[in-house]
Each structure stands twice: as C-alpha cells, then as structure tokens.
Amino acid sequence: MMDGEVFLLVGLIITSFLLLIAWPLRFTNGLFFARSPQGFMRDRNDPRYEKERQAGKKLARLVFRYIPPFFLIFLFGYLLSLLIKSY
C-alpha cells in the first residue's frame, strides 16, 4: 500500500466513525451515549437533561454539516487509487 492510499483509508475510517456516532445522536434527540437504552426511554423527555440533549444535538449538527464532504472525498479518492492500481 502506498502512503496516499493509507492516508485515504485512515481518513475514510475516521469520517465513517464520526458519522456512525452522529447518526444515533440525531435520532435519539442527543441522549444516545449518556445511558442504557432503558435509561434513554426513561429520560428522553426529562427537562433535567436539557444541557446534555443540546450538546448531543450540537455534536450531531456539527458532524453532519462538515464531515460528509470529507467522507465523499476520501471515498472517491480511495476508490480511484484502487482503480488506478488495478491497471
């Protein structure tokens, strides 16, 4: 593997990981990682966890705003490097 391929693969892995973290945060209103699934169901409308909820929402918004373009660049770059390498 060449250095460029390693860079693209590492970038692809990191951006994928960030997207996988943000996805459940978006659908659980920001409280996914704070507790077990049973605790989430119990605390999802509790106003005591509003700061935690807002932090989760901000993280998900930040990731979904800035990471997808980098993910696509790394993905297309890595696929292109594999295509060039096969010829």
CORMO-V721463 format. One record per run of one state. SS is the DSSP state (a for helix, b for strand, c for the rest). FROM is the first residue (numbers start at 1). LEN is the number of residues. If there is no record, write none. Layout:
ss	from	len
SS	FROM	LEN
SS	FROM	LEN
This chain:
ss	from	len
c	1	2
a	3	25
c	28	4
a	32	3
c	35	2
a	37	7
c	44	3
a	47	40
c	87	1
